[in-house]
Amino acid sequence: MIEIGSLLILGALVLGSALGVVVSANNVYCALFLIVNLFGLAITFLLLNAVFIAAAQVLIYAGAVVVLFLFVITLLSADADRISTDPHPWQRNVGLLLAGSLGAVLAYLLAGSIFFSNDGKGSPNLGIADAGKFDGSVEGFGRAIFGQFLFPFELTAFILLVGLIGAVVLNRQQGEEGNERW
Amino acid sequence: MVIGNPAFYLGLSAMLFAIGAGGVLIRRNPLVMFMCIELMLNGVNLAFLTFGKLWGSNDGQVFAFLVMTVAAAEAVVGLAIIIALFRPRQRVDVDEVDELKG
């Protein structure tokens, strides 16, 4: 009973903060709701034995990405008053309809397929397959990422380098007489 | 045993993705749209981790890690583009960017 209750609270936290990101009028509140959402998801990741991913979630997302968002929000004026009235009000209803249908289809396909595929015996339990081999430990994750997935891991370093250079190049300032000032 | 029921995590992931997609569709502030993209990526990460645990494999965690790295790079480049586009403008609104409109 406690288990179900705490899981429901966790799900409500994650989904409620996600809705907060979408509906908040103030951009700073959006970013703060995003932090709550990321912490809730980190707890969910812990329930799935993904300890390293949960820690990286808090460090990278809540620690770095959201702070970057907050910097940009303050740089580009945090007040929402400058948003004009919507020239296409019907787009909101169509968007809500599309998102609702997408959610229904995805929930049916993901959760429903798991629920109905197990020869009618209901939902399978997590961790029944090779429970001894997989424990979600950092060691197993490290062996996977530096063994089988070494090349994709090295590619991410290149992607981060490209992102770094791209951020500098996109925002270089134009000096006098069109000379680029770095 | 709800805590070991993958349908809970997968349903959560689907709803998170749908909320993020709805935010991208209805919001007009590019920064909030970007945050909604992060929501969608996190929903996908949750599905990856659930399936990884379901099949007893580390691959789900590796994929989630790669998604997080790419999301960080994407946030950096995207925010740089947003700053370059909207710093000279009065309003932070995606409808303002219509130079390519015919």
Interface residues (C-beta under 8 A of the other chain):
Chain A: E3 I4 L7 G11 V14 L15 A18 L19 V21 V22 N27 C30 A31 L34 N37 L38 L41 T44 F45 L47 L48 N49 A50 F52 I53 A56 Q57 I60 Y61 A64 V65 L68 F69 V72 I73 L75 L76 S77 A80 R82 I83 S84 D86 P87 Q91 R92 V94 G95 L96 L98 A99 G100 L102 G103 A104 L106 A107 L109 L110 A111 I114 F115 S123 P124 N125 L126 G127 A129 D130 A131 K133 F134 G136 G140 F141 R143 A144 I145 F149 P152 F153 T156 I159 L160 V162 G163 L164 G166 A167 L170 N171
Chain B: M1 V2 I3 G4 N5 P6 A7 F8 Y9 L10 G11 L12 S13 A14 M15 L16 F17 A18 I19 G20 A21 G22 G23 L25 I26 R27 R28 N29 L31 V32 F34 M35 C36 E38 L39 N42 N45 L46 A47 L49 T50 G52 K53 L54 W55 G56 S57 N58 D59 G60 Q61 V62 A64 F65 L66 M68 T69 V70 A71 A72 A73 E74 A75 V76 V77 L79 A80 I81 I82 I83 A84 F86 R87 Q90 R91 V92 D93 D95
